[in-house]
Amino acid sequence: MKITFYPLGEAAVKCCFHEDISTALTYNIQAFCKKLVHQKHVGISEWVPAYDSVAVYYDPWKLSYEEITNVLVPIANEMDAHEKKTKTVITIPTVYGSDYGPDLENLAAANKLSTKKVINLHTKRHYLINMIGFLPGFPYLSGLDERIAMPRLESPRQSVPAGSVGIAESQTGIYPLDSPGGWNIIGRTPLKLFDAEKEEPFLFEQGDYLQFTAISEDEYKQIQREIEKGTYKLERREESE
Amino acid sequence: MKLFSVEKPGLYTTYQDLGRVGYLKYGVPASGALDRFALQVGNILVGNERGAAGLEVTMQGPELLAEETFVMAVTGGDLSPMINGRRIPLWKSVLIKKGQVLEFGQPRQGVRAYLTVSGGFHAKKYMGSRSVYEPAGLGRKLEKGDELVGEPRQQKAGTGLFFTEIPDYDRDVDVRVVKGPHHEQISDKVVSDFFAMTHDVSPQSNRMGYRLQSDLATNHEANVISDGVPLGGIQLPGNGQPIILLADRQTTGGYTRIGTVIGPDLPLVAQLPPGGKIRFKEVSVEEAQEAAKQEEQKLRIWERFTR
């Protein structure tokens, strides 16, 4: 895979892959990051995968700019084969509509669909996590059906509850924290995308897939109780491509 | 044990260490002291590891009642620290006795001071760090009545930094910048103006970033494919007002970045008050690394004297 480097100051480097954003590129970036995990190279502290690049943070005391690029080129060179044969799909139980999804009806009307059809189209697909950013645990997802795309709200809400599932343009996403926001909120998941008290505070990472599944309000409350007790088991499965 | 109780919390006082490592990929800001040099020296002066948690004090300091006798130090900006109404020296460890009150007065130079205590503050750790990041519920700023705890060692006070090593936090600073990654998307004219002019610090500056009032006549496409945003990254949005991104920055961003302020110069930025002035000077990545190494070497040598 062709790679170009840009220094981000003295302690980070941007590895740019100069390819159109695609599922294959996201897989390659995921593989690139996995290599960094396995290599545990001295001086590399962390990295941030994005749509067509990875920012790698390192210690200039241990690695010069030239040395870090020499470490990264061979890793990129191995990435060409789309080796990925299975994908991880995580289920996101979601209540659609009513107070949980105040914009569902508007979105349905604007797209000349029934709310049932919107839910059907939203739960049908697997969404690929291209990147996590903006807020702790916020997934940038691709793969939304264009028939349920919708511009952002004209005036953003002061506060959107954590777990809210929204649509903005042709993207869908989940708010991990209570925060202001301008996405059309169609539902809410009881899952905690970010829980600082847990050993593993996050449910997923770049390269995983999410699938939404419609649940009732009762099921929402049941899952919420299970999460509080620590007995809830996240549905995570491996599927072949 | 209880070290201090909080009589007045001050404007914005938070625990900070050197930040969280390993969670940027999940969208969690690194956080940590904005003036990393001052925090590290503060810790060295009281015999701690350089990354122990101290209190970052902003503009208007807190009033803290000592519940124990122990060694502490105040470094960073001069916010007129006093014990029982008497000025104490900055950049020098001092003994505070049970029943004495540490308070702060007028800001004289810089806007952020660091209070370090022997043994460090034992605040709750989230994901390996005690740095407060309120938007995600990772700790909170000090409030009246809070009790600050730690385990100080028995030790002597009076360790100070040699005066030539004390930073001068001017209101008008030159900072070094490594260009990139999006400078090629910005016109040569705007890039050269950016390096030639003096920029004013806006009052809307905080731990996330310092906003500058520069009125650069930008005409580039300011949106880019989102990428990881480094500490010190300088965003240049379409409105021509740059933002220097600091410890509480979002982990990724979608605006063009003209360059990155080098680590050793970030304290100069973070100590500027609103209305402060900045000029940028381009350096190569090699020069930036050399500067970072020299600073690290100094800190290592000082650490060896006190531990």
HADDOCK unambig.tbl for C-alpha pairs under 7 A between the chains (distance, minus, plus):
assign (segid A and resid 6 and name CA) (segid B and resid 180 and name CA) 6.51 0.50 0.50
assign (segid A and resid 6 and name CA) (segid B and resid 181 and name CA) 5.50 0.50 0.50
assign (segid A and resid 7 and name CA) (segid B and resid 180 and name CA) 6.76 0.50 0.50
assign (segid A and resid 7 and name CA) (segid B and resid 181 and name CA) 6.94 0.50 0.50
assign (segid A and resid 7 and name CA) (segid B and resid 285 and name CA) 6.81 0.50 0.50
assign (segid A and resid 8 and name CA) (segid B and resid 180 and name CA) 6.76 0.50 0.50
assign (segid A and resid 8 and name CA) (segid B and resid 181 and name CA) 6.86 0.50 0.50
assign (segid A and resid 8 and name CA) (segid B and resid 230 and name CA) 6.35 0.50 0.50
assign (segid A and resid 8 and name CA) (segid B and resid 260 and name CA) 5.92 0.50 0.50
assign (segid A and resid 9 and name CA) (segid B and resid 178 and name CA) 5.33 0.50 0.50
assign (segid A and resid 9 and name CA) (segid B and resid 260 and name CA) 4.98 0.50 0.50
assign (segid A and resid 9 and name CA) (segid B and resid 261 and name CA) 6.51 0.50 0.50
assign (segid A and resid 9 and name CA) (segid B and resid 262 and name CA) 5.48 0.50 0.50
assign (segid A and resid 9 and name CA) (segid B and resid 285 and name CA) 6.54 0.50 0.50
assign (segid A and resid 10 and name CA) (segid B and resid 262 and name CA) 6.30 0.50 0.50
assign (segid A and resid 10 and name CA) (segid B and resid 285 and name CA) 5.81 0.50 0.50
assign (segid A and resid 10 and name CA) (segid B and resid 288 and name CA) 5.41 0.50 0.50
assign (segid A and resid 10 and name CA) (segid B and resid 289 and name CA) 5.09 0.50 0.50
assign (segid A and resid 12 and name CA) (segid B and resid 230 and name CA) 6.92 0.50 0.50
assign (segid A and resid 46 and name CA) (segid B and resid 22 and name CA) 5.36 0.50 0.50
assign (segid A and resid 47 and name CA) (segid B and resid 25 and name CA) 6.31 0.50 0.50
assign (segid A and resid 48 and name CA) (segid B and resid 24 and name CA) 6.20 0.50 0.50
assign (segid A and resid 48 and name CA) (segid B and resid 25 and name CA) 4.51 0.50 0.50
assign (segid A and resid 48 and name CA) (segid B and resid 228 and name CA) 5.66 0.50 0.50
assign (segid A and resid 49 and name CA) (segid B and resid 25 and name CA) 6.60 0.50 0.50
assign (segid A and resid 50 and name CA) (segid B and resid 226 and name CA) 6.69 0.50 0.50
assign (segid A and resid 50 and name CA) (segid B and resid 227 and name CA) 5.30 0.50 0.50
assign (segid A and resid 50 and name CA) (segid B and resid 228 and name CA) 6.73 0.50 0.50
assign (segid A and resid 51 and name CA) (segid B and resid 226 and name CA) 6.85 0.50 0.50
assign (segid A and resid 53 and name CA) (segid B and resid 227 and name CA) 6.54 0.50 0.50
assign (segid A and resid 54 and name CA) (segid B and resid 228 and name CA) 6.96 0.50 0.50
assign (segid A and resid 55 and name CA) (segid B and resid 228 and name CA) 5.33 0.50 0.50
assign (segid A and resid 60 and name CA) (segid B and resid 289 and name CA) 5.96 0.50 0.50
assign (segid A and resid 61 and name CA) (segid B and resid 293 and name CA) 5.70 0.50 0.50
assign (segid A and resid 132 and name CA) (segid B and resid 25 and name CA) 6.51 0.50 0.50
assign (segid A and resid 132 and name CA) (segid B and resid 26 and name CA) 5.62 0.50 0.50
assign (segid A and resid 132 and name CA) (segid B and resid 27 and name CA) 5.66 0.50 0.50
assign (segid A and resid 133 and name CA) (segid B and resid 26 and name CA) 6.57 0.50 0.50
assign (segid A and resid 133 and name CA) (segid B and resid 27 and name CA) 4.15 0.50 0.50
assign (segid A and resid 133 and name CA) (segid B and resid 251 and name CA) 5.80 0.50 0.50
assign (segid A and resid 133 and name CA) (segid B and resid 252 and name CA) 5.46 0.50 0.50
assign (segid A and resid 134 and name CA) (segid B and resid 27 and name CA) 6.25 0.50 0.50
assign (segid A and resid 134 and name CA) (segid B and resid 250 and name CA) 5.71 0.50 0.50
assign (segid A and resid 134 and name CA) (segid B and resid 251 and name CA) 6.62 0.50 0.50
assign (segid A and resid 134 and name CA) (segid B and resid 252 and name CA) 6.28 0.50 0.50
assign (segid A and resid 135 and name CA) (segid B and resid 27 and name CA) 5.50 0.50 0.50
assign (segid A and resid 135 and name CA) (segid B and resid 28 and name CA) 6.82 0.50 0.50
assign (segid A and resid 136 and name CA) (segid B and resid 26 and name CA) 5.89 0.50 0.50
assign (segid A and resid 136 and name CA) (segid B and resid 27 and name CA) 4.17 0.50 0.50
assign (segid A and resid 136 and name CA) (segid B and resid 28 and name CA) 4.60 0.50 0.50
assign (segid A and resid 137 and name CA) (segid B and resid 26 and name CA) 5.28 0.50 0.50
assign (segid A and resid 137 and name CA) (segid B and resid 27 and name CA) 5.61 0.50 0.50
assign (segid A and resid 138 and name CA) (segid B and resid 27 and name CA) 6.85 0.50 0.50
assign (segid A and resid 196 and name CA) (segid B and resid 126 and name CA) 6.36 0.50 0.50
assign (segid A and resid 196 and name CA) (segid B and resid 127 and name CA) 6.98 0.50 0.50
